[in-house]
Amino acid sequence: MPVGMLPNSPYVSDCCEIPLGSTLYLFSDGIYEVMQSSEVFWSLDEFIATLAQLHQSQANLGQIIATVQSLSKMGTLRMIVPFYR
């Protein structure tokens, strides 16, 4: 859902509990809208599968970003990544 893009649109709010020790990944749709060398955009499902694999291998944020960048035909992605512990 685009947040803040349509000022008069109704938004649903909700909450959920994130257990201690969990990892929460926040990203915009731009993170997976990457043109690959095959001239095909990466899909959300492909991004989620890759993120799950990286999470299982205990990859850090830098490794996740490097993996996404390596899949991009455009090379370096420009991102601002806040990190909190």
NUMAR-965391 format. One record per residue (C-alpha): residue in three letters; x, y, z. Coordinates in steps of 0.2 Angstrom, whole numbers, plus 5000, padded with zeros to 4 digits. Example, Ala and Ser with C-alpha at 12.3 -4.5 7.8 and 13.67 -1.06 7.14 Angstrom:
# NUMAR-965391
ALA506249785039SER506849955036
This chain:
# NUMAR-965391
MET500050005000PRO500750174995VAL500950275012GLY500750455011MET500550464992LEU498650494992PRO498250615006ASN496350595005SER496450405005PRO495850305020TYR497150195028VAL496850055040SER497950045055ASP498349885065CYS499649815076CYS500549655079GLU501749595092ILE503549565086PRO504349435098LEU505949475106GLY507449415095SER506449435079THR507049535064LEU505949655056TYR506449715038LEU505649875032PHE505849925014SER505050015000ASP504549934984GLY506050014976ILE507149884984TYR506549744973GLU506049844958VAL507749804951MET508149774932GLN509249624931SER510449594917SER509149484909GLU508149644906VAL506749574918PHE506249654934TRP506449564950SER504749514958LEU504249534976ASP504149344978GLU505949334972PHE506549464984ILE505649384998ALA506449214994THR508149294993LEU507849395009ALA507349235018GLN508949145012LEU510049285018HIS509149285034GLN509349095037SER511249125033GLN511249265046ALA511849395033ASN512049565040LEU511249725032GLY512749765022GLN512749585014ILE510849605010ILE511149775002ALA512649704992THR511649554986VAL510249664980GLN511549774971SER512349624963LEU510749584955SER510449754947LYS510949794929MET511049974935GLY512449934947THR512450034964LEU510750074972ARG510650224982MET509750194999ILE509650275016VAL509550135029PRO509150175047PHE509750045059TYR509150025077ARG509449895090
